Amino acid sequence: MKDKRSYTNKKEHGEDMSHENESKITNEDRGPLDLTLLTEQYRIDLKKYQDRESMYINTENKLKGAQQIAVEMATAVAKLDRKNEELMKEIDRLNEEIQLLELQIKK
């Protein structure tokens, strides 16, 4: 019985013969209206757009966060200023009271 796969040379035995009839398509072989080329270009453009949109959303979120922090800090500063004024008035009142007490002691 003869083997179905017959090789004429010993060297051929180690080679994979399944690729003999395959053709390779390169970018140079495809024209500008080739559907696969257009699809690949669309995917590349879509990925760039998605990356840019993601970067925009990320930047916008950071900006909103920074704005919120600035508003909170401004509120805290205003509160501290009011408290500082109240404390300064209290200090002035206490200093006046001390002066009155010192005058009473001297009499």
Salt bridges, closest charged atoms under 4 A:
ASP34 OD2 - ARG30 NE 3.85
GLU40 OE2 - ARG30 NH1 3.26
ASP51 OD1 - LYS47 NZ 3.02
GLU90 OE2 - ARG93 NH2 2.53
GLU97 OE1 - ARG93 NH1 3.08
